[in-house]
Amino acid sequence: NLCLLHSDGCQTQTSISFHSFPKDMSVRAEWIVRVRREDFTPSKTSRVCSRHFQKGDFVNNPGKLRKLKKGAIPTLFSWNDFQIPAPRCTSNIKSKVIYD
C-alpha cells in the first residue's frame, strides 16, 4: 500500500498505518478537501497514511492496529509547513491497512 500523498514507492516502516477514506460523507468530504487533489474521487484502494494525522487522532490501543478516532481529519501536510519524515525502504514488511 502507498499513501496517495506520497510517491516514494517504498514499502513503509511498521510504525506507519494506512487509512481508507471514511464512510461518513461529511468527514469524507473534509478529507477530500484536505488532500488537495484536483478532481479527486477516492476509490476503495485510496489510502492516507498515519503520517498525516496528529497523535491525538488515534484511539489509544497499545499493541493493536492503529485506528483513527471517529471524525479524525488529516491535517499534517508539506504545504502547511509540516515536514513529513520519509519512510525507510524495506523489502519484506507487510503493510497494515485499517478500514474505518
Backbone hydrogen bonds, N-H to C=O, Kabsch-Sander energy under -0.5 kcal/mol:
donor,donor_aa,acceptor,acceptor_aa,energy
4,L,47,R,-2.7
6,H,3,C,-1.9
11,Q,90,T,-0.6
16,I,13,Q,-1.8
18,F,96,K,-1.7
19,H,48,V,-2.2
20,S,98,I,-1.7
21,F,46,S,-0.6
28,R,24,D,-2.9
29,A,25,M,-2.3
30,E,26,S,-1.5
31,W,27,V,-2.2
32,I,28,R,-2.3
33,V,29,A,-2.1
34,R,30,E,-2.5
35,V,31,W,-2.0
36,R,32,I,-0.6
36,R,33,V,-1.0
37,R,32,I,-0.6
38,E,36,R,-0.6
40,F,37,R,-1.2
46,S,43,S,-1.1
48,V,19,H,-2.1
50,S,17,S,-2.4
52,H,49,C,-1.9
53,F,50,S,-1.6
57,D,54,Q,-2.2
58,F,55,K,-1.5
59,V,67,K,-3.0
61,N,59,V,-1.2
64,K,61,N,-2.1
69,K,57,D,-3.3
72,A,69,K,-2.0
75,T,52,H,-1.9
76,L,52,H,-2.0
77,F,75,T,-0.8
80,N,77,F,-1.2
81,D,78,S,-1.4
82,F,77,F,-1.9
83,Q,81,D,-0.6
84,I,82,F,-0.9
90,T,11,Q,-0.6
94,K,92,N,-0.5
96,K,16,I,-0.5
97,V,95,S,-0.5
98,I,18,F,-3.0
98,I,96,K,-0.5
99,Y,97,V,-0.6
100,D,98,I,-0.7
